Amino acid sequence: MELIKALGIDWRILLAQFFNFAVLVWILWKFAYKPVLSLLEERRLKVEKGLDDAESAAKNLAAAEEESRRLLLKTRQEASAIIEKAQVQAEERQKDVVKKAQEEIGEMMEKERGKIAAEKAASLASLKEELSAMIAAGLEKFFREGLDENRDNKIVARIAKEISK
């Protein structure tokens, strides 16, 4: 205690200062530190929530991109299948059209061949009639003129000349 008196410390003042310090700490704690600490805690929670939300959004974005990529791939595959199917159908349709056209052409050719054969037969019949008539006319002239071999050759040549005109 002597040391405390030698230093000039009065315990009553020290006790009053300690009490004043305790009251000041209590007032600061109650009205300054506690609200500031609660504000800091709220801010920390908001920042933490924002980081969690950002992480969640990044995961959702990655999932959405993957889903989009998967759907795009599926759509491309479906489109390829549809195009391939359409090409196969087009080729089949083309073959059917070509086959039908060939059949129609074959039928038309057969009809035309029949017409040509009929016209040929008619032409041959007409030609035979004309030839028969010419031969008959020639023989008639031949027999009218007489039967001398030298003369016969001249008559045949003349008749042939008349027929060929």
Chimera marker file (.cmm) of the C-alpha trace (Angstrom):
<marker_set name="trace">
<marker id="1" x="0.000" y="0.000" z="0.000" r="1" g="1" b="0" radius="0.5"/>
<marker id="2" x="2.817" y="2.253" z="0.552" r="1" g="1" b="0" radius="0.5"/>
<marker id="3" x="3.796" y="1.751" z="-2.989" r="1" g="1" b="0" radius="0.5"/>
<marker id="4" x="0.378" y="2.911" z="-4.083" r="1" g="1" b="0" radius="0.5"/>
<marker id="5" x="0.639" y="6.003" z="-1.827" r="1" g="1" b="0" radius="0.5"/>
<marker id="6" x="4.180" y="6.636" z="-3.039" r="1" g="1" b="0" radius="0.5"/>
<marker id="7" x="2.960" y="6.698" z="-6.583" r="1" g="1" b="0" radius="0.5"/>
<marker id="8" x="0.145" y="9.044" z="-5.613" r="1" g="1" b="0" radius="0.5"/>
<marker id="9" x="-2.737" y="6.728" z="-6.378" r="1" g="1" b="0" radius="0.5"/>
<marker id="10" x="-5.862" y="7.234" z="-4.353" r="1" g="1" b="0" radius="0.5"/>
<marker id="11" x="-7.937" y="4.029" z="-4.177" r="1" g="1" b="0" radius="0.5"/>
<marker id="12" x="-11.215" y="5.941" z="-3.966" r="1" g="1" b="0" radius="0.5"/>
<marker id="13" x="-10.474" y="7.805" z="-7.183" r="1" g="1" b="0" radius="0.5"/>
<marker id="14" x="-9.259" y="4.570" z="-8.739" r="1" g="1" b="0" radius="0.5"/>
<marker id="15" x="-12.486" y="2.858" z="-7.723" r="1" g="1" b="0" radius="0.5"/>
<marker id="16" x="-14.577" y="5.795" z="-9.086" r="1" g="1" b="0" radius="0.5"/>
<marker id="17" x="-12.611" y="5.709" z="-12.352" r="1" g="1" b="0" radius="0.5"/>
<marker id="18" x="-13.105" y="1.924" z="-12.601" r="1" g="1" b="0" radius="0.5"/>
<marker id="19" x="-16.846" y="2.393" z="-12.008" r="1" g="1" b="0" radius="0.5"/>
<marker id="20" x="-16.976" y="5.215" z="-14.621" r="1" g="1" b="0" radius="0.5"/>
<marker id="21" x="-15.069" y="2.990" z="-17.071" r="1" g="1" b="0" radius="0.5"/>
<marker id="22" x="-17.488" y="0.090" z="-16.451" r="1" g="1" b="0" radius="0.5"/>
<marker id="23" x="-20.499" y="2.353" z="-17.012" r="1" g="1" b="0" radius="0.5"/>
<marker id="24" x="-18.900" y="3.723" z="-20.200" r="1" g="1" b="0" radius="0.5"/>
<marker id="25" x="-18.165" y="0.208" z="-21.475" r="1" g="1" b="0" radius="0.5"/>
<marker id="26" x="-21.730" y="-0.862" z="-20.661" r="1" g="1" b="0" radius="0.5"/>
<marker id="27" x="-23.222" y="2.204" z="-22.465" r="1" g="1" b="0" radius="0.5"/>
<marker id="28" x="-20.939" y="1.694" z="-25.492" r="1" g="1" b="0" radius="0.5"/>
<marker id="29" x="-21.761" y="-2.013" z="-25.539" r="1" g="1" b="0" radius="0.5"/>
<marker id="30" x="-25.483" y="-1.398" z="-25.256" r="1" g="1" b="0" radius="0.5"/>
<marker id="31" x="-25.833" y="1.503" z="-27.743" r="1" g="1" b="0" radius="0.5"/>
<marker id="32" x="-22.794" y="1.298" z="-30.061" r="1" g="1" b="0" radius="0.5"/>
<marker id="33" x="-21.064" y="-2.078" z="-30.203" r="1" g="1" b="0" radius="0.5"/>
<marker id="34" x="-24.167" y="-4.250" z="-30.099" r="1" g="1" b="0" radius="0.5"/>
<marker id="35" x="-25.988" y="-2.423" z="-32.969" r="1" g="1" b="0" radius="0.5"/>
<marker id="36" x="-22.782" y="-2.223" z="-34.998" r="1" g="1" b="0" radius="0.5"/>
<marker id="37" x="-22.074" y="-5.919" z="-34.424" r="1" g="1" b="0" radius="0.5"/>
<marker id="38" x="-25.671" y="-6.846" z="-35.335" r="1" g="1" b="0" radius="0.5"/>
<marker id="39" x="-25.388" y="-4.703" z="-38.522" r="1" g="1" b="0" radius="0.5"/>
<marker id="40" x="-22.109" y="-6.426" z="-39.370" r="1" g="1" b="0" radius="0.5"/>
<marker id="41" x="-23.686" y="-9.839" z="-38.735" r="1" g="1" b="0" radius="0.5"/>
<marker id="42" x="-26.669" y="-8.960" z="-40.938" r="1" g="1" b="0" radius="0.5"/>
<marker id="43" x="-24.305" y="-7.760" z="-43.679" r="1" g="1" b="0" radius="0.5"/>
<marker id="44" x="-22.217" y="-10.921" z="-43.349" r="1" g="1" b="0" radius="0.5"/>
<marker id="45" x="-25.392" y="-13.033" z="-43.676" r="1" g="1" b="0" radius="0.5"/>
<marker id="46" x="-26.523" y="-11.032" z="-46.729" r="1" g="1" b="0" radius="0.5"/>
<marker id="47" x="-23.126" y="-11.425" z="-48.391" r="1" g="1" b="0" radius="0.5"/>
<marker id="48" x="-23.108" y="-15.138" z="-47.562" r="1" g="1" b="0" radius="0.5"/>
<marker id="49" x="-26.644" y="-15.491" z="-48.946" r="1" g="1" b="0" radius="0.5"/>
<marker id="50" x="-25.605" y="-13.555" z="-52.065" r="1" g="1" b="0" radius="0.5"/>
<marker id="51" x="-22.628" y="-15.875" z="-52.572" r="1" g="1" b="0" radius="0.5"/>
<marker id="52" x="-24.858" y="-18.927" z="-52.074" r="1" g="1" b="0" radius="0.5"/>
<marker id="53" x="-27.393" y="-17.501" z="-54.532" r="1" g="1" b="0" radius="0.5"/>
<marker id="54" x="-24.640" y="-16.750" z="-57.051" r="1" g="1" b="0" radius="0.5"/>
<marker id="55" x="-23.279" y="-20.275" z="-56.685" r="1" g="1" b="0" radius="0.5"/>
<marker id="56" x="-26.777" y="-21.702" z="-57.050" r="1" g="1" b="0" radius="0.5"/>
<marker id="57" x="-27.396" y="-19.518" z="-60.104" r="1" g="1" b="0" radius="0.5"/>
<marker id="58" x="-24.098" y="-20.676" z="-61.613" r="1" g="1" b="0" radius="0.5"/>
<marker id="59" x="-25.104" y="-24.306" z="-61.039" r="1" g="1" b="0" radius="0.5"/>
<marker id="60" x="-28.552" y="-23.648" z="-62.538" r="1" g="1" b="0" radius="0.5"/>
<marker id="61" x="-26.962" y="-21.900" z="-65.513" r="1" g="1" b="0" radius="0.5"/>
<marker id="62" x="-24.586" y="-24.820" z="-66.068" r="1" g="1" b="0" radius="0.5"/>
<marker id="63" x="-27.492" y="-27.255" z="-65.803" r="1" g="1" b="0" radius="0.5"/>
<marker id="64" x="-29.568" y="-25.156" z="-68.215" r="1" g="1" b="0" radius="0.5"/>
<marker id="65" x="-26.669" y="-24.974" z="-70.683" r="1" g="1" b="0" radius="0.5"/>
<marker id="66" x="-26.195" y="-28.736" z="-70.464" r="1" g="1" b="0" radius="0.5"/>
<marker id="67" x="-29.930" y="-29.273" z="-70.974" r="1" g="1" b="0" radius="0.5"/>
<marker id="68" x="-29.883" y="-26.859" z="-73.909" r="1" g="1" b="0" radius="0.5"/>
<marker id="69" x="-26.894" y="-28.662" z="-75.415" r="1" g="1" b="0" radius="0.5"/>
<marker id="70" x="-28.607" y="-32.018" z="-74.920" r="1" g="1" b="0" radius="0.5"/>
<marker id="71" x="-31.872" y="-30.764" z="-76.474" r="1" g="1" b="0" radius="0.5"/>
<marker id="72" x="-29.986" y="-29.235" z="-79.391" r="1" g="1" b="0" radius="0.5"/>
<marker id="73" x="-28.187" y="-32.533" z="-80.008" r="1" g="1" b="0" radius="0.5"/>
<marker id="74" x="-31.477" y="-34.434" z="-79.777" r="1" g="1" b="0" radius="0.5"/>
<marker id="75" x="-33.138" y="-31.959" z="-82.145" r="1" g="1" b="0" radius="0.5"/>
<marker id="76" x="-30.289" y="-32.282" z="-84.624" r="1" g="1" b="0" radius="0.5"/>
<marker id="77" x="-30.539" y="-36.069" z="-84.490" r="1" g="1" b="0" radius="0.5"/>
<marker id="78" x="-34.291" y="-35.918" z="-85.027" r="1" g="1" b="0" radius="0.5"/>
<marker id="79" x="-33.834" y="-33.472" z="-87.900" r="1" g="1" b="0" radius="0.5"/>
<marker id="80" x="-31.232" y="-35.773" z="-89.476" r="1" g="1" b="0" radius="0.5"/>
<marker id="81" x="-33.584" y="-38.726" z="-89.114" r="1" g="1" b="0" radius="0.5"/>
<marker id="82" x="-36.452" y="-36.747" z="-90.674" r="1" g="1" b="0" radius="0.5"/>
<marker id="83" x="-34.244" y="-35.607" z="-93.560" r="1" g="1" b="0" radius="0.5"/>
<marker id="84" x="-32.985" y="-39.134" z="-94.128" r="1" g="1" b="0" radius="0.5"/>
<marker id="85" x="-36.545" y="-40.488" z="-94.047" r="1" g="1" b="0" radius="0.5"/>
<marker id="86" x="-37.671" y="-37.775" z="-96.478" r="1" g="1" b="0" radius="0.5"/>
<marker id="87" x="-34.798" y="-38.639" z="-98.826" r="1" g="1" b="0" radius="0.5"/>
<marker id="88" x="-35.698" y="-42.334" z="-98.715" r="1" g="1" b="0" radius="0.5"/>
<marker id="89" x="-39.361" y="-41.504" z="-99.380" r="1" g="1" b="0" radius="0.5"/>
<marker id="90" x="-38.365" y="-39.172" z="-102.214" r="1" g="1" b="0" radius="0.5"/>
<marker id="91" x="-36.198" y="-41.891" z="-103.773" r="1" g="1" b="0" radius="0.5"/>
<marker id="92" x="-39.024" y="-44.429" z="-103.458" r="1" g="1" b="0" radius="0.5"/>
<marker id="93" x="-41.484" y="-41.939" z="-104.927" r="1" g="1" b="0" radius="0.5"/>
<marker id="94" x="-39.077" y="-41.203" z="-107.764" r="1" g="1" b="0" radius="0.5"/>
<marker id="95" x="-38.678" y="-44.934" z="-108.452" r="1" g="1" b="0" radius="0.5"/>
<marker id="96" x="-42.461" y="-45.366" z="-108.425" r="1" g="1" b="0" radius="0.5"/>
<marker id="97" x="-42.940" y="-42.435" z="-110.801" r="1" g="1" b="0" radius="0.5"/>
<marker id="98" x="-40.207" y="-43.709" z="-113.133" r="1" g="1" b="0" radius="0.5"/>
<marker id="99" x="-41.664" y="-47.233" z="-113.058" r="1" g="1" b="0" radius="0.5"/>
<marker id="100" x="-45.173" y="-45.926" z="-113.748" r="1" g="1" b="0" radius="0.5"/>
<marker id="101" x="-43.859" y="-43.736" z="-116.577" r="1" g="1" b="0" radius="0.5"/>
<marker id="102" x="-41.984" y="-46.693" z="-118.054" r="1" g="1" b="0" radius="0.5"/>
<marker id="103" x="-45.133" y="-48.826" z="-117.856" r="1" g="1" b="0" radius="0.5"/>
<marker id="104" x="-47.166" y="-46.081" z="-119.540" r="1" g="1" b="0" radius="0.5"/>
<marker id="105" x="-44.494" y="-45.661" z="-122.199" r="1" g="1" b="0" radius="0.5"/>
<marker id="106" x="-44.470" y="-49.447" z="-122.728" r="1" g="1" b="0" radius="0.5"/>
<marker id="107" x="-48.271" y="-49.465" z="-123.085" r="1" g="1" b="0" radius="0.5"/>
<marker id="108" x="-48.143" y="-46.532" z="-125.497" r="1" g="1" b="0" radius="0.5"/>
<marker id="109" x="-45.410" y="-48.247" z="-127.509" r="1" g="1" b="0" radius="0.5"/>
<marker id="110" x="-47.479" y="-51.439" z="-127.699" r="1" g="1" b="0" radius="0.5"/>
<marker id="111" x="-50.501" y="-49.431" z="-128.859" r="1" g="1" b="0" radius="0.5"/>
<marker id="112" x="-48.375" y="-47.624" z="-131.440" r="1" g="1" b="0" radius="0.5"/>
<marker id="113" x="-46.824" y="-50.917" z="-132.571" r="1" g="1" b="0" radius="0.5"/>
<marker id="114" x="-50.329" y="-52.293" z="-132.974" r="1" g="1" b="0" radius="0.5"/>
<marker id="115" x="-51.348" y="-49.218" z="-134.974" r="1" g="1" b="0" radius="0.5"/>
<marker id="116" x="-48.185" y="-49.444" z="-137.094" r="1" g="1" b="0" radius="0.5"/>
<marker id="117" x="-48.763" y="-53.164" z="-137.666" r="1" g="1" b="0" radius="0.5"/>
<marker id="118" x="-52.374" y="-52.445" z="-138.648" r="1" g="1" b="0" radius="0.5"/>
<marker id="119" x="-51.284" y="-49.608" z="-140.966" r="1" g="1" b="0" radius="0.5"/>
<marker id="120" x="-48.551" y="-51.834" z="-142.420" r="1" g="1" b="0" radius="0.5"/>
<marker id="121" x="-51.041" y="-54.633" z="-143.003" r="1" g="1" b="0" radius="0.5"/>
<marker id="122" x="-53.470" y="-52.154" z="-144.571" r="1" g="1" b="0" radius="0.5"/>
<marker id="123" x="-50.674" y="-50.684" z="-146.704" r="1" g="1" b="0" radius="0.5"/>
<marker id="124" x="-49.543" y="-54.149" z="-147.779" r="1" g="1" b="0" radius="0.5"/>
<marker id="125" x="-53.119" y="-55.117" z="-148.596" r="1" g="1" b="0" radius="0.5"/>
<marker id="126" x="-53.576" y="-51.918" z="-150.574" r="1" g="1" b="0" radius="0.5"/>
<marker id="127" x="-50.220" y="-52.449" z="-152.276" r="1" g="1" b="0" radius="0.5"/>
<marker id="128" x="-51.150" y="-56.044" z="-153.110" r="1" g="1" b="0" radius="0.5"/>
<marker id="129" x="-54.445" y="-54.861" z="-154.584" r="1" g="1" b="0" radius="0.5"/>
<marker id="130" x="-52.705" y="-52.190" z="-156.639" r="1" g="1" b="0" radius="0.5"/>
<marker id="131" x="-49.986" y="-54.628" z="-157.686" r="1" g="1" b="0" radius="0.5"/>
<marker id="132" x="-52.575" y="-57.233" z="-158.576" r="1" g="1" b="0" radius="0.5"/>
<marker id="133" x="-54.462" y="-54.634" z="-160.577" r="1" g="1" b="0" radius="0.5"/>
<marker id="134" x="-51.267" y="-53.550" z="-162.323" r="1" g="1" b="0" radius="0.5"/>
<marker id="135" x="-50.225" y="-57.093" z="-163.066" r="1" g="1" b="0" radius="0.5"/>
<marker id="136" x="-53.692" y="-57.859" z="-164.354" r="1" g="1" b="0" radius="0.5"/>
<marker id="137" x="-53.577" y="-54.712" z="-166.499" r="1" g="1" b="0" radius="0.5"/>
<marker id="138" x="-50.104" y="-55.608" z="-167.715" r="1" g="1" b="0" radius="0.5"/>
<marker id="139" x="-51.068" y="-59.160" z="-168.560" r="1" g="1" b="0" radius="0.5"/>
<marker id="140" x="-54.135" y="-57.915" z="-170.308" r="1" g="1" b="0" radius="0.5"/>
<marker id="141" x="-51.994" y="-55.595" z="-172.463" r="1" g="1" b="0" radius="0.5"/>
<marker id="142" x="-49.451" y="-58.348" z="-172.977" r="1" g="1" b="0" radius="0.5"/>
<marker id="143" x="-52.020" y="-60.779" z="-174.215" r="1" g="1" b="0" radius="0.5"/>
<marker id="144" x="-53.645" y="-58.192" z="-176.446" r="1" g="1" b="0" radius="0.5"/>
<marker id="145" x="-50.435" y="-57.432" z="-178.257" r="1" g="1" b="0" radius="0.5"/>
<marker id="146" x="-49.506" y="-60.937" z="-179.243" r="1" g="1" b="0" radius="0.5"/>
<marker id="147" x="-46.944" y="-63.590" z="-178.469" r="1" g="1" b="0" radius="0.5"/>
<marker id="148" x="-43.605" y="-62.930" z="-180.204" r="1" g="1" b="0" radius="0.5"/>
<marker id="149" x="-40.463" y="-63.325" z="-178.055" r="1" g="1" b="0" radius="0.5"/>
<marker id="150" x="-38.690" y="-60.191" z="-179.293" r="1" g="1" b="0" radius="0.5"/>
<marker id="151" x="-41.830" y="-58.307" z="-179.090" r="1" g="1" b="0" radius="0.5"/>
<marker id="152" x="-42.599" y="-59.850" z="-175.682" r="1" g="1" b="0" radius="0.5"/>
<marker id="153" x="-39.322" y="-58.513" z="-174.273" r="1" g="1" b="0" radius="0.5"/>
<marker id="154" x="-40.078" y="-55.030" z="-175.572" r="1" g="1" b="0" radius="0.5"/>
<marker id="155" x="-43.598" y="-55.141" z="-174.157" r="1" g="1" b="0" radius="0.5"/>
<marker id="156" x="-42.366" y="-56.379" z="-170.752" r="1" g="1" b="0" radius="0.5"/>
<marker id="157" x="-39.750" y="-53.580" z="-170.666" r="1" g="1" b="0" radius="0.5"/>
<marker id="158" x="-42.330" y="-50.975" z="-171.607" r="1" g="1" b="0" radius="0.5"/>
<marker id="159" x="-44.839" y="-52.273" z="-169.063" r="1" g="1" b="0" radius="0.5"/>
<marker id="160" x="-42.151" y="-52.328" z="-166.359" r="1" g="1" b="0" radius="0.5"/>
<marker id="161" x="-41.294" y="-48.749" z="-167.298" r="1" g="1" b="0" radius="0.5"/>
<marker id="162" x="-44.909" y="-47.714" z="-167.039" r="1" g="1" b="0" radius="0.5"/>
<marker id="163" x="-45.360" y="-49.502" z="-163.732" r="1" g="1" b="0" radius="0.5"/>
<marker id="164" x="-42.272" y="-47.882" z="-162.193" r="1" g="1" b="0" radius="0.5"/>
<marker id="165" x="-43.540" y="-44.380" z="-162.960" r="1" g="1" b="0" radius="0.5"/>
<link id1="1" id2="2" r="1" g="1" b="0" radius="0.2"/>
<link id1="2" id2="3" r="1" g="1" b="0" radius="0.2"/>
<link id1="3" id2="4" r="1" g="1" b="0" radius="0.2"/>
<link id1="4" id2="5" r="1" g="1" b="0" radius="0.2"/>
<link id1="5" id2="6" r="1" g="1" b="0" radius="0.2"/>
<link id1="6" id2="7" r="1" g="1" b="0" radius="0.2"/>
<link id1="7" id2="8" r="1" g="1" b="0" radius="0.2"/>
<link id1="8" id2="9" r="1" g="1" b="0" radius="0.2"/>
<link id1="9" id2="10" r="1" g="1" b="0" radius="0.2"/>
<link id1="10" id2="11" r="1" g="1" b="0" radius="0.2"/>
<link id1="11" id2="12" r="1" g="1" b="0" radius="0.2"/>
<link id1="12" id2="13" r="1" g="1" b="0" radius="0.2"/>
<link id1="13" id2="14" r="1" g="1" b="0" radius="0.2"/>
<link id1="14" id2="15" r="1" g="1" b="0" radius="0.2"/>
<link id1="15" id2="16" r="1" g="1" b="0" radius="0.2"/>
<link id1="16" id2="17" r="1" g="1" b="0" radius="0.2"/>
<link id1="17" id2="18" r="1" g="1" b="0" radius="0.2"/>
<link id1="18" id2="19" r="1" g="1" b="0" radius="0.2"/>
<link id1="19" id2="20" r="1" g="1" b="0" radius="0.2"/>
<link id1="20" id2="21" r="1" g="1" b="0" radius="0.2"/>
<link id1="21" id2="22" r="1" g="1" b="0" radius="0.2"/>
<link id1="22" id2="23" r="1" g="1" b="0" radius="0.2"/>
<link id1="23" id2="24" r="1" g="1" b="0" radius="0.2"/>
<link id1="24" id2="25" r="1" g="1" b="0" radius="0.2"/>
<link id1="25" id2="26" r="1" g="1" b="0" radius="0.2"/>
<link id1="26" id2="27" r="1" g="1" b="0" radius="0.2"/>
<link id1="27" id2="28" r="1" g="1" b="0" radius="0.2"/>
<link id1="28" id2="29" r="1" g="1" b="0" radius="0.2"/>
<link id1="29" id2="30" r="1" g="1" b="0" radius="0.2"/>
<link id1="30" id2="31" r="1" g="1" b="0" radius="0.2"/>
<link id1="31" id2="32" r="1" g="1" b="0" radius="0.2"/>
<link id1="32" id2="33" r="1" g="1" b="0" radius="0.2"/>
<link id1="33" id2="34" r="1" g="1" b="0" radius="0.2"/>
<link id1="34" id2="35" r="1" g="1" b="0" radius="0.2"/>
<link id1="35" id2="36" r="1" g="1" b="0" radius="0.2"/>
<link id1="36" id2="37" r="1" g="1" b="0" radius="0.2"/>
<link id1="37" id2="38" r="1" g="1" b="0" radius="0.2"/>
<link id1="38" id2="39" r="1" g="1" b="0" radius="0.2"/>
<link id1="39" id2="40" r="1" g="1" b="0" radius="0.2"/>
<link id1="40" id2="41" r="1" g="1" b="0" radius="0.2"/>
<link id1="41" id2="42" r="1" g="1" b="0" radius="0.2"/>
<link id1="42" id2="43" r="1" g="1" b="0" radius="0.2"/>
<link id1="43" id2="44" r="1" g="1" b="0" radius="0.2"/>
<link id1="44" id2="45" r="1" g="1" b="0" radius="0.2"/>
<link id1="45" id2="46" r="1" g="1" b="0" radius="0.2"/>
<link id1="46" id2="47" r="1" g="1" b="0" radius="0.2"/>
<link id1="47" id2="48" r="1" g="1" b="0" radius="0.2"/>
<link id1="48" id2="49" r="1" g="1" b="0" radius="0.2"/>
<link id1="49" id2="50" r="1" g="1" b="0" radius="0.2"/>
<link id1="50" id2="51" r="1" g="1" b="0" radius="0.2"/>
<link id1="51" id2="52" r="1" g="1" b="0" radius="0.2"/>
<link id1="52" id2="53" r="1" g="1" b="0" radius="0.2"/>
<link id1="53" id2="54" r="1" g="1" b="0" radius="0.2"/>
<link id1="54" id2="55" r="1" g="1" b="0" radius="0.2"/>
<link id1="55" id2="56" r="1" g="1" b="0" radius="0.2"/>
<link id1="56" id2="57" r="1" g="1" b="0" radius="0.2"/>
<link id1="57" id2="58" r="1" g="1" b="0" radius="0.2"/>
<link id1="58" id2="59" r="1" g="1" b="0" radius="0.2"/>
<link id1="59" id2="60" r="1" g="1" b="0" radius="0.2"/>
<link id1="60" id2="61" r="1" g="1" b="0" radius="0.2"/>
<link id1="61" id2="62" r="1" g="1" b="0" radius="0.2"/>
<link id1="62" id2="63" r="1" g="1" b="0" radius="0.2"/>
<link id1="63" id2="64" r="1" g="1" b="0" radius="0.2"/>
<link id1="64" id2="65" r="1" g="1" b="0" radius="0.2"/>
<link id1="65" id2="66" r="1" g="1" b="0" radius="0.2"/>
<link id1="66" id2="67" r="1" g="1" b="0" radius="0.2"/>
<link id1="67" id2="68" r="1" g="1" b="0" radius="0.2"/>
<link id1="68" id2="69" r="1" g="1" b="0" radius="0.2"/>
<link id1="69" id2="70" r="1" g="1" b="0" radius="0.2"/>
<link id1="70" id2="71" r="1" g="1" b="0" radius="0.2"/>
<link id1="71" id2="72" r="1" g="1" b="0" radius="0.2"/>
<link id1="72" id2="73" r="1" g="1" b="0" radius="0.2"/>
<link id1="73" id2="74" r="1" g="1" b="0" radius="0.2"/>
<link id1="74" id2="75" r="1" g="1" b="0" radius="0.2"/>
<link id1="75" id2="76" r="1" g="1" b="0" radius="0.2"/>
<link id1="76" id2="77" r="1" g="1" b="0" radius="0.2"/>
<link id1="77" id2="78" r="1" g="1" b="0" radius="0.2"/>
<link id1="78" id2="79" r="1" g="1" b="0" radius="0.2"/>
<link id1="79" id2="80" r="1" g="1" b="0" radius="0.2"/>
<link id1="80" id2="81" r="1" g="1" b="0" radius="0.2"/>
<link id1="81" id2="82" r="1" g="1" b="0" radius="0.2"/>
<link id1="82" id2="83" r="1" g="1" b="0" radius="0.2"/>
<link id1="83" id2="84" r="1" g="1" b="0" radius="0.2"/>
<link id1="84" id2="85" r="1" g="1" b="0" radius="0.2"/>
<link id1="85" id2="86" r="1" g="1" b="0" radius="0.2"/>
<link id1="86" id2="87" r="1" g="1" b="0" radius="0.2"/>
<link id1="87" id2="88" r="1" g="1" b="0" radius="0.2"/>
<link id1="88" id2="89" r="1" g="1" b="0" radius="0.2"/>
<link id1="89" id2="90" r="1" g="1" b="0" radius="0.2"/>
<link id1="90" id2="91" r="1" g="1" b="0" radius="0.2"/>
<link id1="91" id2="92" r="1" g="1" b="0" radius="0.2"/>
<link id1="92" id2="93" r="1" g="1" b="0" radius="0.2"/>
<link id1="93" id2="94" r="1" g="1" b="0" radius="0.2"/>
<link id1="94" id2="95" r="1" g="1" b="0" radius="0.2"/>
<link id1="95" id2="96" r="1" g="1" b="0" radius="0.2"/>
<link id1="96" id2="97" r="1" g="1" b="0" radius="0.2"/>
<link id1="97" id2="98" r="1" g="1" b="0" radius="0.2"/>
<link id1="98" id2="99" r="1" g="1" b="0" radius="0.2"/>
<link id1="99" id2="100" r="1" g="1" b="0" radius="0.2"/>
<link id1="100" id2="101" r="1" g="1" b="0" radius="0.2"/>
<link id1="101" id2="102" r="1" g="1" b="0" radius="0.2"/>
<link id1="102" id2="103" r="1" g="1" b="0" radius="0.2"/>
<link id1="103" id2="104" r="1" g="1" b="0" radius="0.2"/>
<link id1="104" id2="105" r="1" g="1" b="0" radius="0.2"/>
<link id1="105" id2="106" r="1" g="1" b="0" radius="0.2"/>
<link id1="106" id2="107" r="1" g="1" b="0" radius="0.2"/>
<link id1="107" id2="108" r="1" g="1" b="0" radius="0.2"/>
<link id1="108" id2="109" r="1" g="1" b="0" radius="0.2"/>
<link id1="109" id2="110" r="1" g="1" b="0" radius="0.2"/>
<link id1="110" id2="111" r="1" g="1" b="0" radius="0.2"/>
<link id1="111" id2="112" r="1" g="1" b="0" radius="0.2"/>
<link id1="112" id2="113" r="1" g="1" b="0" radius="0.2"/>
<link id1="113" id2="114" r="1" g="1" b="0" radius="0.2"/>
<link id1="114" id2="115" r="1" g="1" b="0" radius="0.2"/>
<link id1="115" id2="116" r="1" g="1" b="0" radius="0.2"/>
<link id1="116" id2="117" r="1" g="1" b="0" radius="0.2"/>
<link id1="117" id2="118" r="1" g="1" b="0" radius="0.2"/>
<link id1="118" id2="119" r="1" g="1" b="0" radius="0.2"/>
<link id1="119" id2="120" r="1" g="1" b="0" radius="0.2"/>
<link id1="120" id2="121" r="1" g="1" b="0" radius="0.2"/>
<link id1="121" id2="122" r="1" g="1" b="0" radius="0.2"/>
<link id1="122" id2="123" r="1" g="1" b="0" radius="0.2"/>
<link id1="123" id2="124" r="1" g="1" b="0" radius="0.2"/>
<link id1="124" id2="125" r="1" g="1" b="0" radius="0.2"/>
<link id1="125" id2="126" r="1" g="1" b="0" radius="0.2"/>
<link id1="126" id2="127" r="1" g="1" b="0" radius="0.2"/>
<link id1="127" id2="128" r="1" g="1" b="0" radius="0.2"/>
<link id1="128" id2="129" r="1" g="1" b="0" radius="0.2"/>
<link id1="129" id2="130" r="1" g="1" b="0" radius="0.2"/>
<link id1="130" id2="131" r="1" g="1" b="0" radius="0.2"/>
<link id1="131" id2="132" r="1" g="1" b="0" radius="0.2"/>
<link id1="132" id2="133" r="1" g="1" b="0" radius="0.2"/>
<link id1="133" id2="134" r="1" g="1" b="0" radius="0.2"/>
<link id1="134" id2="135" r="1" g="1" b="0" radius="0.2"/>
<link id1="135" id2="136" r="1" g="1" b="0" radius="0.2"/>
<link id1="136" id2="137" r="1" g="1" b="0" radius="0.2"/>
<link id1="137" id2="138" r="1" g="1" b="0" radius="0.2"/>
<link id1="138" id2="139" r="1" g="1" b="0" radius="0.2"/>
<link id1="139" id2="140" r="1" g="1" b="0" radius="0.2"/>
<link id1="140" id2="141" r="1" g="1" b="0" radius="0.2"/>
<link id1="141" id2="142" r="1" g="1" b="0" radius="0.2"/>
<link id1="142" id2="143" r="1" g="1" b="0" radius="0.2"/>
<link id1="143" id2="144" r="1" g="1" b="0" radius="0.2"/>
<link id1="144" id2="145" r="1" g="1" b="0" radius="0.2"/>
<link id1="145" id2="146" r="1" g="1" b="0" radius="0.2"/>
<link id1="146" id2="147" r="1" g="1" b="0" radius="0.2"/>
<link id1="147" id2="148" r="1" g="1" b="0" radius="0.2"/>
<link id1="148" id2="149" r="1" g="1" b="0" radius="0.2"/>
<link id1="149" id2="150" r="1" g="1" b="0" radius="0.2"/>
<link id1="150" id2="151" r="1" g="1" b="0" radius="0.2"/>
<link id1="151" id2="152" r="1" g="1" b="0" radius="0.2"/>
<link id1="152" id2="153" r="1" g="1" b="0" radius="0.2"/>
<link id1="153" id2="154" r="1" g="1" b="0" radius="0.2"/>
<link id1="154" id2="155" r="1" g="1" b="0" radius="0.2"/>
<link id1="155" id2="156" r="1" g="1" b="0" radius="0.2"/>
<link id1="156" id2="157" r="1" g="1" b="0" radius="0.2"/>
<link id1="157" id2="158" r="1" g="1" b="0" radius="0.2"/>
<link id1="158" id2="159" r="1" g="1" b="0" radius="0.2"/>
<link id1="159" id2="160" r="1" g="1" b="0" radius="0.2"/>
<link id1="160" id2="161" r="1" g="1" b="0" radius="0.2"/>
<link id1="161" id2="162" r="1" g="1" b="0" radius="0.2"/>
<link id1="162" id2="163" r="1" g="1" b="0" radius="0.2"/>
<link id1="163" id2="164" r="1" g="1" b="0" radius="0.2"/>
<link id1="164" id2="165" r="1" g="1" b="0" radius="0.2"/>
</marker_set>
